[in-house]
């Protein structure tokens, strides 16, 4: 077996092996946490070591590097409690299956993706409650994505590419197939939603880069219209939410719909699209971890409107939450802004009306994200609440996310888009007319 064929198995197998190893420490939650963290870091090291053996996808290999990092900060950001043991182990399992689906574009990779969808389907069914009936829509969404993935196995083009594009619409959420993503962020236990917020969009974008160039024009046009509807719908739903997780889920849906619109216009997914997808996922992940800090101190069902005055009582938390909010709003110098502006300046713009909807959705994010941060950080300090600033693990987790978002926004574009120059050079070289003009 060659290095190229062996690399995806090595990358996927390491986190899965780590999940098994964590079971040996089941009786000690702190040791389970640190074991899971070590295996996530080892997975990051393995990606750095063998990524040169992998074929570079259209969107680049940057998402593959950041998946283990997202898993590590998700594990690190949770308290050492027995209820967190299963989510930590499931994070490693999802990491292994996600890396396998990303690193191998052939049948084994599709099998890993099918296993991941089946696992999420089972987890949502396990944590379903009659008090949250909307979760049935999420279960049905993942079930539909799994069925479309199976259909893409059994049929040929163009039906296969259309079916796989529908699976991508479940992973990288697109209205009306967004309920699986929204339910995963609101119903999965512990820190698993903060990792799923990065994993699913990365895999969806990876599949999109494969499926959309060969999809029928009618399907791509429909996806473009649904993307505009989703950008508007997500922004409006986020504006009226009182639950923090739902607000973040619908807010990120609005940004991901924008990404769909640009990808449908360009008929491809570029490294700039990957930058936007990763940055939105990481910003959402960071805000989910920041909200988990509040839930850890005041209870899972705490009303966000009952918590205020954290800026003066929890200064470290206030600084990091403010930075994450700025990143999630799409302001410079963070990665969401860099990815959005990169697409805005390079991708074709099909219509002025569509561009206006996209810009209004971006502007709406400044309202609902800022409102959330202001509600938590400012206002009256309640004497009946006990305020405890960030623990070391929580501080490191949120700080790593902020630094990563800064790196995505400040790093040169050529670092994330090395293939674009080669593509342009290839076009110039392959065209005789342009070649002659260049020589003259």
C-alpha positions in Angstrom: 0.0 0.0 0.0 1.4 3.4 -1.0 1.9 6.4 1.3 -1.0 8.2 -0.5 -3.4 5.3 0.2 -2.2 4.8 3.7 -2.4 8.4 4.9 -6.2 8.8 5.2 -6.4 5.6 7.3 -3.6 6.8 9.6 -5.3 10.2 10.1 -8.7 8.7 10.7 -7.5 5.8 12.9 -5.6 7.9 15.4 -8.6 9.7 17.0 -10.7 6.5 16.9 -7.9 4.7 18.7 -7.9 7.6 21.2 -11.6 7.2 21.8 -11.0 3.6 22.8 -8.0 4.5 25.0 -10.2 7.1 26.9 -12.5 4.2 28.0 -9.7 2.9 30.2 -10.0 6.1 32.4 -13.8 6.1 32.5 -14.0 6.2 36.3 -11.9 9.4 36.4 -13.5 12.3 34.4 -10.4 14.5 34.7 -8.2 11.8 33.2 -10.7 11.1 30.4 -10.6 14.8 29.5 -6.8 15.0 29.4 -6.5 11.8 27.5 -9.0 13.0 24.9 -7.1 16.3 24.7 -3.8 14.5 24.2 -5.2 12.4 21.4 -6.7 15.4 19.7 -3.2 17.1 19.8 -1.6 13.9 18.5 -4.1 14.0 15.6 -3.1 17.5 14.8 0.5 16.4 14.8 -0.3 13.5 12.5 -2.1 15.8 10.0 1.0 18.1 10.0 3.3 15.1 9.4 1.5 13.3 6.5 -0.5 16.1 4.8 2.1 16.1 2.1 0.9 12.6 1.1 -2.6 13.8 0.4 -4.1 15.2 -2.8 -4.9 18.9 -2.3 -8.7 19.5 -2.8 -10.0 22.7 -4.5 -10.6 24.4 -1.1 -7.1 23.6 0.2 -5.9 21.6 3.2 -6.4 24.3 5.8 -9.7 22.8 7.1 -7.9 19.5 7.7 -5.4 21.2 10.0 -8.1 23.0 11.9 -10.4 20.1 12.6 -8.1 18.6 15.4 -7.6 22.1 16.8 -11.4 22.6 17.0 -11.7 19.2 18.7 -9.0 20.1 21.2 -10.5 23.5 22.2 -13.9 22.0 22.5 -12.6 19.3 24.9 -10.6 21.8 26.8 -13.4 24.3 27.2 -15.7 22.0 29.2 -15.5 21.3 33.0 -14.1 18.0 34.3 -17.4 16.3 35.1 -18.7 12.8 34.7 -21.5 14.0 32.4 -18.9 15.2 29.9 -17.1 11.9 29.5 -19.3 10.6 26.7 -19.2 13.9 24.7 -15.4 14.0 24.9 -15.2 10.4 23.5 -17.8 11.2 20.9 -15.8 14.2 19.9 -12.8 12.0 19.1 -15.1 9.5 17.2 -16.6 12.4 15.1 -13.1 13.8 14.5 -11.8 10.4 13.2 -14.8 9.9 10.9 -14.6 13.5 9.8 -10.9 13.4 8.9 -11.5 10.1 7.1 -14.3 11.7 5.0 -12.1 14.7 4.2 -8.8 13.0 3.5 -10.2 10.3 1.2 -12.4 11.3 -1.6 -13.1 7.7 -2.8 -15.4 5.0 -1.4 -13.7 4.7 2.1 -14.2 8.5 2.6 -17.9 8.3 1.6 -18.3 5.4 4.1 -16.8 7.5 6.9 -19.2 10.3 6.0 -22.1 7.8 6.1 -21.0 6.5 9.5 -20.8 10.1 10.8 -24.3 10.9 9.7 -25.6 7.7 11.2 -23.8 8.5 14.5 -25.3 12.0 14.6 -28.7 10.5 13.8 -28.4 8.0 16.7 -27.2 10.7 19.1 -30.0 13.0 18.3 -32.5 10.2 18.7 -30.8 9.3 22.1 -31.2 12.9 23.4 -34.6 13.6 21.9 -37.2 14.8 24.4 -40.9 15.5 24.0 -40.2 19.0 25.3 -38.2 19.8 22.2 -40.4 18.3 19.3 -38.4 20.3 16.7 -35.6 17.8 17.1 -37.6 15.3 14.9 -36.9 17.7 12.0 -33.2 17.4 12.7 -33.4 13.6 12.9 -35.3 13.6 9.6 -32.8 16.0 8.0 -29.8 13.7 8.8 -31.8 10.7 7.7 -32.5 12.4 4.4 -28.8 13.3 4.0 -27.8 9.7 4.7 -30.4 8.5 2.1 -29.1 11.0 -0.5 -25.5 9.8 0.2 -26.6 6.2 -0.5 -28.3 7.3 -3.7 -25.1 9.0 -4.9 -23.4 5.6 -4.4 -25.9 3.7 -6.5 -26.5 6.1 -9.4 -24.5 7.9 -12.1 -24.3 11.5 -13.1 -26.1 13.9 -13.1 -28.4 12.2 -10.5 -25.4 11.2 -8.3 -24.0 14.7 -8.2 -27.4 16.1 -7.4 -28.0 13.6 -4.6 -24.5 14.3 -3.1 -25.2 18.1 -3.3 -28.3 17.5 -1.2 -26.1 15.7 1.4 -23.8 18.7 1.4 -26.9 21.0 2.0 -27.5 19.0 5.2 -23.8 19.3 6.4 -23.2 22.9 5.2 -26.7 24.0 6.2 -29.0 25.3 3.4 -32.7 26.0 3.8 -34.9 23.8 3.9 -32.3 21.1 4.9 -30.8 23.1 7.8 -32.7 21.4 10.7 -30.1 18.8 11.3 -27.4 21.4 11.8 -29.6 23.5 14.0 -30.8 20.5 16.1 -27.2 19.3 16.5 -26.1 22.6 18.0 -29.1 22.8 20.3 -29.6 19.2 21.5 -26.3 17.4 21.6 -24.7 17.2 25.0 -21.7 18.8 26.6 -19.1 20.4 24.3 -20.0 18.3 21.2 -22.1 21.1 19.6 -19.0 23.4 19.7 -17.1 20.8 17.6 -20.0 20.0 15.3 -20.3 23.7 14.5 -16.9 23.4 12.7 -17.0 19.8 11.5 -20.2 19.7 9.6 -19.6 22.9 7.5 -16.1 21.8 6.7 -17.3 18.5 5.4 -20.2 20.1 3.6 -17.9 22.5 1.8 -15.5 19.7 0.9 -18.3 17.8 -0.7 -19.6 20.9 -2.4 -16.3 21.5 -4.1 -16.7 18.0 -5.6 -20.4 18.0 -6.5 -21.2 21.5 -7.7 -19.0 21.6 -10.8 -20.9 18.7 -12.3 -24.3 19.4 -11.0 -27.0 20.4 -13.5 -27.5 24.1 -14.1 -31.1 23.9 -12.8 -30.0 22.4 -9.5 -27.2 25.1 -9.1 -29.7 27.9 -9.9 -32.1 26.5 -7.3 -29.4 26.3 -4.7 -28.5 29.9 -5.4 -32.1 31.0 -4.8 -32.4 28.9 -1.7 -29.1 30.4 -0.4 -30.5 34.0 -0.7 -33.7 32.8 1.1 -31.6 31.1 3.8 -29.4 34.2 4.3 -32.5 36.3 5.0 -34.4 33.6 6.9 -31.4 32.9 9.2 -30.9 36.5 10.0 -34.5 37.1 10.8 -34.8 34.0 13.0 -31.6 35.0 14.8 -33.0 38.5 15.5 -36.1 37.1 17.3 -34.4 34.3 19.3 -34.3 34.3 23.1 -32.3 31.1 23.4 -28.6 31.6 22.9 -27.9 28.3 21.0 -30.7 28.8 18.6 -29.5 32.4 18.0 -26.0 31.2 17.2 -27.3 28.3 15.0 -29.5 30.6 12.9 -26.9 33.3 12.7 -24.3 30.9 11.4 -26.9 29.5 8.9 -27.2 33.0 7.5 -23.4 33.2 6.9 -23.3 29.7 5.4 -26.1 30.5 3.1 -24.1 33.5 1.9 -21.2 31.0 1.2 -23.6 28.8 -0.8 -24.6 31.8 -2.9 -21.0 32.6 -3.8 -20.2 29.0 -4.5 -23.2 28.6 -6.8 -22.1 31.7 -8.7 -18.6 30.5 -9.1 -19.5 26.8 -9.6 -16.6 25.9 -7.3 -15.4 26.2 -3.7 -12.2 28.1 -3.3 -9.7 28.4 -0.4 -11.4 31.8 0.3 -14.7 29.9 0.8 -12.9 27.5 3.1 -11.6 30.5 5.1 -15.1 31.8 5.5 -16.6 28.4 6.4 -13.9 27.7 9.0 -14.0 31.2 10.5 -17.8 31.2 10.9 -17.6 27.7 12.4 -14.8 28.7 14.9 -16.6 31.9 15.9 -19.8 29.9 16.5 -17.8 27.3 18.4 -16.2 30.0 20.6 -19.6 31.6 21.4 -21.0 28.2 22.3 -18.1 27.5 24.6 -18.6 31.0 26.1 -22.3 30.3 26.7 -21.4 26.9 28.2 -19.3 28.8 30.8 -22.5 30.6 31.9 -24.5 27.4 31.9 -21.9 25.7 34.0 -22.2 28.3 36.7 -25.9 29.0 36.6 -27.6 25.9 35.2 -28.4 24.4 31.8 -31.8 26.1 31.6 -30.6 29.6 32.7 -32.4 32.5 31.0 -29.8 34.7 29.3 -31.9 37.8 30.2 -31.4 37.0 33.9 -27.6 37.2 33.6 -25.9 40.7 33.4 -23.0 42.7 34.7 -20.3 40.2 33.8 -17.9 42.9 32.4 -17.0 44.1 35.9 -17.2 40.8 37.7 -15.6 38.5 35.1 -13.1 40.7 33.2 -11.3 37.8 31.5 -14.5 36.4 30.3 -15.7 39.8 29.1 -12.6 40.5 27.0 -12.7 37.1 25.2 -16.5 37.2 24.7 -16.2 40.7 23.2 -13.5 39.5 20.8 -15.4 36.5 19.7 -18.5 38.6 19.2 -16.6 41.0 17.0 -15.3 38.0 15.0 -18.8 36.5 14.7 -20.2 39.8 13.4 -17.7 39.7 10.5 -15.6 42.7 11.6 -11.9 43.1 10.8 -9.3 41.9 11.5 -10.8 38.4 12.0 -11.3 35.5 9.7 -15.0 36.0 9.0 -14.3 39.4 7.5 -11.3 38.2 5.5 -13.2 35.3 4.0 -16.3 37.3 3.3 -14.4 40.1 1.6 -12.3 37.6 -0.3 -15.4 36.1 -1.8 -17.0 39.4 -2.4 -14.1 40.8 -4.3 -13.2 37.7 -6.4 -16.4 35.6 -7.0 -18.9 36.6 -9.7 -21.9 38.5 -8.6 -25.0 37.2 -10.4 -27.4 39.9 -9.3 -27.5 43.2 -7.5 -30.6 42.2 -5.6 -28.8 39.1 -4.3 -25.8 41.1 -3.2 -28.1 43.5 -1.3 -29.7 40.5 0.6 -26.3 39.2 1.4 -25.1 42.5 2.7 -28.2 43.0 4.8 -27.7 39.6 6.3 -24.2 40.5 7.2 -25.4 43.8 8.7 -28.0 42.0 10.8 -25.3 39.9 12.4 -24.0 43.1 14.0 -27.3 43.6 15.7 -28.1 40.2 17.2 -24.6 39.2 18.2 -23.9 42.6 19.7 -27.2 42.5 21.6 -26.3 39.1 23.0 -22.9 40.3 24.2 -24.3 43.5 25.7 -27.0 41.7 27.5 -24.5 39.4 29.3 -21.6 41.9 29.9 -23.4 45.1 30.9 -26.4 46.1 33.0 -26.9 45.8 36.7 -24.8 43.4 38.8 -27.1 41.0 40.6 -26.2 40.5 44.3 -27.8 37.1 44.4 -25.5 35.7 41.7 -22.1 34.2 42.4 -19.6 35.5 39.8 -16.6 33.3 39.0 -14.2 34.2 36.2 -12.8 31.8 33.7 -10.9 28.7 34.8 -7.5 28.1 33.3 -8.8 25.5 30.8 -11.7 27.7 29.8 -9.3 30.7 29.3 -6.9 28.7 27.2 -9.7 27.3 25.0 -11.3 30.7 24.3 -7.9 32.4 23.8 -6.9 29.7 21.2 -10.0 30.3 19.3 -9.5 34.1 19.3 -5.9 33.7 18.1 -6.9 31.3 15.4 -9.6 33.7 14.1 -7.0 36.5 14.2 -4.5 34.4 12.2 -7.2 33.6 9.6 -7.9 37.3 9.2 -4.3 38.6 9.1 -2.4 35.9 7.2 -1.7 36.6 3.6 -4.3 35.3 1.0 -1.6 33.3 -0.8 -1.2 31.1 2.3 -4.7 29.9 1.9 -5.0 30.0 -1.9 -1.8 28.7 -3.4 -3.8 26.9 -6.1 -5.4 30.0 -7.6 -2.2 31.3 -9.1 -1.4 27.9 -10.6 -4.9 27.8 -12.0 -4.6 31.2 -13.6 -1.2 30.3 -15.0 -2.6 27.1 -16.4 -5.4 29.0 -18.2 -2.9 31.4 -19.7 -0.6 28.6 -20.8 -3.4 26.5 -22.3 -4.8 29.3 -24.4 -2.8 29.8 -27.6 -4.2 33.3 -28.2 -3.4 34.4 -24.7 0.0 32.7 -24.9 0.9 34.7 -28.1 -0.3 38.0 -26.5 1.8 37.2 -23.4 4.9 36.5 -25.5 4.5 39.7 -27.4 
